[in-house]
Amino acid sequence: MILDDLTNVTKVRIAKEKAALPLDDLKKQINYDAITYDFPFETALRKPKMSFICEIKRASPSKGDIKTKIDVEQLAKAYQQAETTAISVLTEPDYFKGTLADLQQVTGAVDVPVLRKDFTVDPYMIYQAKTAGASVILLICAILDDNQLHEYFEIANQLGLSVIFEAHNETEIKRAIAAGARIIGINNRNLKNFTVNMDNSKQLRELVPDDILFISESGIKSHAEIAELEAIGVNGALIGETMMLADDKAQKLKELAHGQN
């Protein structure tokens, strides 16, 4: 399965990175006195209108190359100028052609919250996200056990990082809630076979309490879909390929939000 492959290659990659820079040395790069606990991403998501998380993604296992030749800093600034709520940066290199350097470039170029989107399989990756300037990390319930979900969430909280718990079904939602999730992201893409079902967010929305922020991820392409999500109380939409392929980022975001051409 693709998800198993992604998890395995990530474990190999992180083992090499830990060997090159041990965790204790990585932790020394963090200015703990400067850590704040205002969680700006969560504040932004609580606003009444739909929030948009625009993604920087060169490729994916399902689509292959999307847009490989990009100026990451310029793209991040274009997203910010389009008034996106946050920016998601893929840092997985083997399947998505992203890097941690991309994340560092983005966080250095914009002042909106930035998500490190990767297959978090080790606490080391959470500290990496912090040193690279991220505000948010992703924890995928399908690849972590309950102890890991609790442990990784606690580390993120200590570092002032928000966490999106990604779930695909009722069982994973219950596990995320039990771990203390403040944000749950429902991926409309099945990470085992990469098929997309836009009804996934709609079907699972009622299982998430109103005091937990709700994000719909993957496959969103139109204002009609945004309107349907907004109607059922979805707080945010994470949009990758649609935004990556748009020549005019501001116009595309306006179309998604308001249906304007």
Contacts in CASP RR format, 6 or more apart in sequence:
PFRMAT RR
TARGET T0000
AUTHOR 0000-0000-0000
METHOD contacts of the structure
MODEL  1
MILDDLTNVTKVRIAKEKAALPLDDLKKQINYDAITYDFPFETALRKPKM
SFICEIKRASPSKGDIKTKIDVEQLAKAYQQAETTAISVLTEPDYFKGTL
ADLQQVTGAVDVPVLRKDFTVDPYMIYQAKTAGASVILLICAILDDNQLH
EYFEIANQLGLSVIFEAHNETEIKRAIAAGARIIGINNRNLKNFTVNMDN
SKQLRELVPDDILFISESGIKSHAEIAELEAIGVNGALIGETMMLADDKA
QKLKELAHGQN
1 192 0 8 1.000
1 193 0 8 1.000
2 61 0 8 1.000
2 95 0 8 1.000
2 191 0 8 1.000
2 192 0 8 1.000
2 193 0 8 1.000
2 194 0 8 1.000
3 142 0 8 1.000
3 143 0 8 1.000
3 191 0 8 1.000
3 192 0 8 1.000
5 95 0 8 1.000
6 61 0 8 1.000
6 92 0 8 1.000
6 94 0 8 1.000
6 95 0 8 1.000
6 119 0 8 1.000
6 191 0 8 1.000
7 119 0 8 1.000
7 121 0 8 1.000
7 143 0 8 1.000
9 94 0 8 1.000
9 95 0 8 1.000
10 92 0 8 1.000
10 118 0 8 1.000
10 119 0 8 1.000
10 121 0 8 1.000
11 121 0 8 1.000
11 122 0 8 1.000
13 93 0 8 1.000
13 94 0 8 1.000
14 121 0 8 1.000
14 122 0 8 1.000
14 124 0 8 1.000
14 125 0 8 1.000
17 124 0 8 1.000
17 128 0 8 1.000
18 122 0 8 1.000
18 124 0 8 1.000
23 123 0 8 1.000
23 124 0 8 1.000
23 127 0 8 1.000
26 124 0 8 1.000
26 127 0 8 1.000
26 128 0 8 1.000
26 131 0 8 1.000
27 127 0 8 1.000
29 131 0 8 1.000
30 127 0 8 1.000
30 130 0 8 1.000
30 131 0 8 1.000
30 159 0 8 1.000
35 159 0 8 1.000
35 160 0 8 1.000
36 160 0 8 1.000
37 157 0 8 1.000
37 160 0 8 1.000
39 135 0 8 1.000
39 160 0 8 1.000
39 162 0 8 1.000
39 182 0 8 1.000
40 113 0 8 1.000
40 135 0 8 1.000
41 85 0 8 1.000
41 86 0 8 1.000
41 113 0 8 1.000
41 115 0 8 1.000
41 135 0 8 1.000
41 136 0 8 1.000
41 162 0 8 1.000
41 183 0 8 1.000
42 162 0 8 1.000
42 182 0 8 1.000
42 183 0 8 1.000
42 213 0 8 1.000
44 51 0 8 1.000
44 85 0 8 1.000
44 86 0 8 1.000
44 113 0 8 1.000
45 51 0 8 1.000
45 85 0 8 1.000
45 183 0 8 1.000
45 213 0 8 1.000
45 215 0 8 1.000
45 235 0 8 1.000
45 236 0 8 1.000
46 213 0 8 1.000
46 235 0 8 1.000
49 230 0 8 1.000
49 257 0 8 1.000
50 226 0 8 1.000
50 229 0 8 1.000
50 230 0 8 1.000
50 234 0 8 1.000
50 235 0 8 1.000
50 236 0 8 1.000
50 237 0 8 1.000
50 257 0 8 1.000
51 85 0 8 1.000
51 86 0 8 1.000
51 235 0 8 1.000
51 236 0 8 1.000
51 237 0 8 1.000
52 84 0 8 1.000
52 85 0 8 1.000
52 86 0 8 1.000
52 236 0 8 1.000
52 237 0 8 1.000
52 239 0 8 1.000
52 253 0 8 1.000
52 256 0 8 1.000
52 257 0 8 1.000
53 84 0 8 1.000
53 85 0 8 1.000
53 86 0 8 1.000
53 87 0 8 1.000
53 88 0 8 1.000
53 115 0 8 1.000
53 215 0 8 1.000
53 236 0 8 1.000
53 237 0 8 1.000
53 238 0 8 1.000
53 239 0 8 1.000
54 79 0 8 1.000
54 82 0 8 1.000
54 84 0 8 1.000
54 86 0 8 1.000
54 87 0 8 1.000
54 88 0 8 1.000
54 239 0 8 1.000
54 240 0 8 1.000
54 243 0 8 1.000
54 249 0 8 1.000
54 253 0 8 1.000
55 87 0 8 1.000
55 88 0 8 1.000
55 89 0 8 1.000
55 90 0 8 1.000
55 117 0 8 1.000
55 238 0 8 1.000
55 239 0 8 1.000
55 240 0 8 1.000
55 243 0 8 1.000
55 244 0 8 1.000
56 70 0 8 1.000
56 72 0 8 1.000
56 75 0 8 1.000
56 76 0 8 1.000
56 79 0 8 1.000
56 87 0 8 1.000
56 88 0 8 1.000
56 89 0 8 1.000
56 90 0 8 1.000
56 102 0 8 1.000
56 106 0 8 1.000
56 244 0 8 1.000
57 66 0 8 1.000
57 88 0 8 1.000
57 90 0 8 1.000
57 96 0 8 1.000
57 98 0 8 1.000
57 240 0 8 1.000
57 241 0 8 1.000
57 244 0 8 1.000
58 65 0 8 1.000
58 66 0 8 1.000
58 67 0 8 1.000
58 68 0 8 1.000
58 70 0 8 1.000
58 90 0 8 1.000
58 96 0 8 1.000
58 97 0 8 1.000
58 98 0 8 1.000
59 65 0 8 1.000
59 66 0 8 1.000
59 68 0 8 1.000
59 95 0 8 1.000
59 96 0 8 1.000
59 97 0 8 1.000
60 66 0 8 1.000
60 95 0 8 1.000
60 96 0 8 1.000
60 194 0 8 1.000
60 241 0 8 1.000
61 95 0 8 1.000
61 96 0 8 1.000
61 194 0 8 1.000
62 189 0 8 1.000
62 194 0 8 1.000
63 241 0 8 1.000
65 97 0 8 1.000
66 241 0 8 1.000
66 244 0 8 1.000
66 245 0 8 1.000
67 244 0 8 1.000
67 245 0 8 1.000
68 97 0 8 1.000
72 102 0 8 1.000
72 105 0 8 1.000
72 106 0 8 1.000
73 105 0 8 1.000
73 106 0 8 1.000
73 108 0 8 1.000
73 109 0 8 1.000
76 87 0 8 1.000
76 105 0 8 1.000
76 106 0 8 1.000
76 109 0 8 1.000
76 110 0 8 1.000
77 109 0 8 1.000
77 110 0 8 1.000
78 249 0 8 1.000
78 250 0 8 1.000
79 87 0 8 1.000
79 110 0 8 1.000
79 112 0 8 1.000
79 243 0 8 1.000
79 249 0 8 1.000
80 87 0 8 1.000
80 110 0 8 1.000
80 111 0 8 1.000
80 112 0 8 1.000
81 249 0 8 1.000
81 250 0 8 1.000
82 249 0 8 1.000
82 250 0 8 1.000
82 252 0 8 1.000
82 253 0 8 1.000
82 254 0 8 1.000
83 250 0 8 1.000
83 253 0 8 1.000
84 112 0 8 1.000
84 253 0 8 1.000
85 112 0 8 1.000
85 113 0 8 1.000
85 236 0 8 1.000
86 112 0 8 1.000
86 113 0 8 1.000
86 114 0 8 1.000
86 115 0 8 1.000
86 135 0 8 1.000
86 136 0 8 1.000
87 106 0 8 1.000
87 110 0 8 1.000
87 112 0 8 1.000
87 113 0 8 1.000
87 114 0 8 1.000
87 115 0 8 1.000
88 114 0 8 1.000
88 115 0 8 1.000
88 117 0 8 1.000
88 238 0 8 1.000
88 240 0 8 1.000
89 98 0 8 1.000
89 102 0 8 1.000
89 103 0 8 1.000
89 106 0 8 1.000
89 114 0 8 1.000
89 115 0 8 1.000
89 116 0 8 1.000
89 117 0 8 1.000
89 134 0 8 1.000
90 96 0 8 1.000
90 97 0 8 1.000
90 98 0 8 1.000
90 102 0 8 1.000
90 117 0 8 1.000
90 118 0 8 1.000
91 98 0 8 1.000
91 99 0 8 1.000
91 100 0 8 1.000
91 102 0 8 1.000
91 103 0 8 1.000
91 116 0 8 1.000
91 117 0 8 1.000
91 118 0 8 1.000
92 98 0 8 1.000
92 117 0 8 1.000
92 118 0 8 1.000
92 119 0 8 1.000
93 99 0 8 1.000
100 128 0 8 1.000
100 132 0 8 1.000
103 114 0 8 1.000
103 116 0 8 1.000
103 129 0 8 1.000
103 132 0 8 1.000
103 133 0 8 1.000
103 134 0 8 1.000
104 132 0 8 1.000
104 133 0 8 1.000
106 114 0 8 1.000
107 114 0 8 1.000
107 132 0 8 1.000
107 133 0 8 1.000
107 134 0 8 1.000
108 133 0 8 1.000
113 135 0 8 1.000
113 136 0 8 1.000
113 162 0 8 1.000
114 133 0 8 1.000
114 134 0 8 1.000
114 135 0 8 1.000
114 136 0 8 1.000
115 134 0 8 1.000
115 135 0 8 1.000
115 136 0 8 1.000
115 137 0 8 1.000
115 138 0 8 1.000
115 164 0 8 1.000
116 125 0 8 1.000
116 128 0 8 1.000
116 129 0 8 1.000
116 132 0 8 1.000
116 134 0 8 1.000
116 136 0 8 1.000
116 137 0 8 1.000
116 138 0 8 1.000
117 138 0 8 1.000
118 125 0 8 1.000
118 138 0 8 1.000
119 140 0 8 1.000
119 143 0 8 1.000
120 126 0 8 1.000
120 137 0 8 1.000
120 138 0 8 1.000
120 139 0 8 1.000
120 140 0 8 1.000
120 144 0 8 1.000
120 152 0 8 1.000
121 143 0 8 1.000
121 144 0 8 1.000
123 151 0 8 1.000
123 152 0 8 1.000
123 155 0 8 1.000
125 137 0 8 1.000
126 137 0 8 1.000
126 152 0 8 1.000
126 155 0 8 1.000
126 156 0 8 1.000
126 159 0 8 1.000
126 161 0 8 1.000
127 155 0 8 1.000
127 159 0 8 1.000
129 137 0 8 1.000
129 161 0 8 1.000
130 159 0 8 1.000
130 160 0 8 1.000
130 161 0 8 1.000
134 161 0 8 1.000
135 161 0 8 1.000
135 162 0 8 1.000
136 161 0 8 1.000
136 162 0 8 1.000
136 163 0 8 1.000
136 164 0 8 1.000
137 156 0 8 1.000
137 161 0 8 1.000
137 162 0 8 1.000
137 163 0 8 1.000
137 164 0 8 1.000
138 163 0 8 1.000
138 164 0 8 1.000
138 166 0 8 1.000
139 149 0 8 1.000
139 152 0 8 1.000
139 153 0 8 1.000
139 163 0 8 1.000
139 164 0 8 1.000
139 165 0 8 1.000
139 166 0 8 1.000
140 166 0 8 1.000
140 191 0 8 1.000
141 149 0 8 1.000
141 165 0 8 1.000
141 166 0 8 1.000
141 167 0 8 1.000
141 168 0 8 1.000
141 172 0 8 1.000
141 175 0 8 1.000
141 176 0 8 1.000
142 166 0 8 1.000
142 168 0 8 1.000
142 172 0 8 1.000
142 191 0 8 1.000
144 152 0 8 1.000
146 175 0 8 1.000
146 178 0 8 1.000
146 179 0 8 1.000
149 165 0 8 1.000
149 175 0 8 1.000
149 176 0 8 1.000
149 179 0 8 1.000
150 179 0 8 1.000
152 163 0 8 1.000
153 163 0 8 1.000
153 165 0 8 1.000
153 179 0 8 1.000
153 180 0 8 1.000
153 181 0 8 1.000
156 162 0 8 1.000
156 163 0 8 1.000
157 163 0 8 1.000
162 182 0 8 1.000
162 183 0 8 1.000
163 181 0 8 1.000
163 182 0 8 1.000
163 183 0 8 1.000
164 183 0 8 1.000
164 184 0 8 1.000
164 185 0 8 1.000
164 215 0 8 1.000
165 176 0 8 1.000
165 179 0 8 1.000
165 181 0 8 1.000
165 183 0 8 1.000
165 184 0 8 1.000
165 185 0 8 1.000
166 184 0 8 1.000
166 185 0 8 1.000
166 186 0 8 1.000
166 187 0 8 1.000
166 217 0 8 1.000
167 173 0 8 1.000
167 175 0 8 1.000
167 176 0 8 1.000
167 184 0 8 1.000
167 185 0 8 1.000
167 186 0 8 1.000
167 187 0 8 1.000
167 204 0 8 1.000
168 186 0 8 1.000
168 187 0 8 1.000
168 190 0 8 1.000
168 191 0 8 1.000
168 200 0 8 1.000
169 204 0 8 1.000
170 204 0 8 1.000
170 207 0 8 1.000
173 184 0 8 1.000
173 204 0 8 1.000
173 207 0 8 1.000
173 208 0 8 1.000
174 207 0 8 1.000
176 184 0 8 1.000
177 184 0 8 1.000
177 208 0 8 1.000
177 209 0 8 1.000
177 212 0 8 1.000
181 212 0 8 1.000
182 212 0 8 1.000
182 213 0 8 1.000
183 212 0 8 1.000
183 213 0 8 1.000
183 214 0 8 1.000
183 215 0 8 1.000
184 208 0 8 1.000
184 212 0 8 1.000
184 213 0 8 1.000
184 214 0 8 1.000
184 215 0 8 1.000
185 214 0 8 1.000
185 215 0 8 1.000
185 216 0 8 1.000
185 217 0 8 1.000
185 238 0 8 1.000
186 200 0 8 1.000
186 201 0 8 1.000
186 204 0 8 1.000
186 205 0 8 1.000
186 214 0 8 1.000
186 215 0 8 1.000
186 216 0 8 1.000
186 217 0 8 1.000
187 200 0 8 1.000
187 217 0 8 1.000
187 218 0 8 1.000
188 196 0 8 1.000
188 197 0 8 1.000
188 198 0 8 1.000
188 200 0 8 1.000
188 201 0 8 1.000
188 216 0 8 1.000
188 217 0 8 1.000
188 218 0 8 1.000
188 219 0 8 1.000
188 220 0 8 1.000
189 195 0 8 1.000
189 196 0 8 1.000
189 217 0 8 1.000
189 218 0 8 1.000
189 219 0 8 1.000
190 196 0 8 1.000
190 197 0 8 1.000
196 218 0 8 1.000
196 219 0 8 1.000
198 219 0 8 1.000
198 220 0 8 1.000
198 225 0 8 1.000
201 214 0 8 1.000
201 216 0 8 1.000
201 229 0 8 1.000
201 234 0 8 1.000
202 228 0 8 1.000
202 229 0 8 1.000
202 232 0 8 1.000
205 214 0 8 1.000
205 232 0 8 1.000
205 233 0 8 1.000
205 234 0 8 1.000
208 214 0 8 1.000
213 235 0 8 1.000
213 236 0 8 1.000
214 233 0 8 1.000
214 234 0 8 1.000
214 235 0 8 1.000
214 236 0 8 1.000
215 234 0 8 1.000
215 235 0 8 1.000
215 236 0 8 1.000
215 237 0 8 1.000
215 238 0 8 1.000
216 229 0 8 1.000
216 234 0 8 1.000
216 236 0 8 1.000
216 237 0 8 1.000
216 238 0 8 1.000
217 237 0 8 1.000
217 238 0 8 1.000
218 238 0 8 1.000
218 240 0 8 1.000
219 239 0 8 1.000
219 241 0 8 1.000
219 242 0 8 1.000
220 226 0 8 1.000
220 229 0 8 1.000
220 237 0 8 1.000
220 238 0 8 1.000
220 239 0 8 1.000
220 242 0 8 1.000
220 256 0 8 1.000
221 242 0 8 1.000
222 256 0 8 1.000
223 255 0 8 1.000
223 256 0 8 1.000
223 257 0 8 1.000
223 258 0 8 1.000
223 259 0 8 1.000
226 237 0 8 1.000
226 256 0 8 1.000
226 257 0 8 1.000
229 236 0 8 1.000
229 237 0 8 1.000
237 256 0 8 1.000
239 256 0 8 1.000
242 252 0 8 1.000
242 256 0 8 1.000
243 249 0 8 1.000
243 252 0 8 1.000
243 253 0 8 1.000
246 252 0 8 1.000
254 260 0 8 1.000
255 261 0 8 1.000
END
